[in-house]
Each structure stands twice: as C-alpha cells, then as structure tokens.
Amino acid sequence: MSIANNLKKFRAENNYSLEKVARLADLSLNTIVKIESGVNKNPTIDTLSKIAKALDIGVDDLIE
C-alpha cells in the first residue's frame, strides 16, 4: 500500500476530515491533500511523524 492509501485508511478509521488531520498535525491543508492524493509521494520524515502523531499511529504504519 502507498502512503496515500494508508493515510486515507487511518483518517477514515478515526473519522477525521482532511482539515482535522492538518490541524492536529500542525501542517497545511494543502500538504495533507497532496500526500493523500498521491501528488507528494515522498513527504519528509518530519511531516510523516506529525501526521502519525495526529492519527495516533506509528510512522511505520503510514509507510508500510
């Protein structure tokens, strides 16, 4: 699975909107949209860490 698919899956499991993930991760909505849509296939580890923390998962869960 891709990071985009994993992000969609965990976001849906938490019933979070794109905006909520962005807010919790302290990232721009645009950043989250680009990652989830697959435009940004290689986000930085810092970005992945923030998203993982917002979703209460490990970074490895996002990149598997």
Buried (B, 14 or more C-beta within 10 A) or exposed (E): EBBBEBBBBBBEEBEBEBEBBBBBBEBEEEBBBBBBEEEBEEBEEEBBBBBBBBBEBEBEBBBE
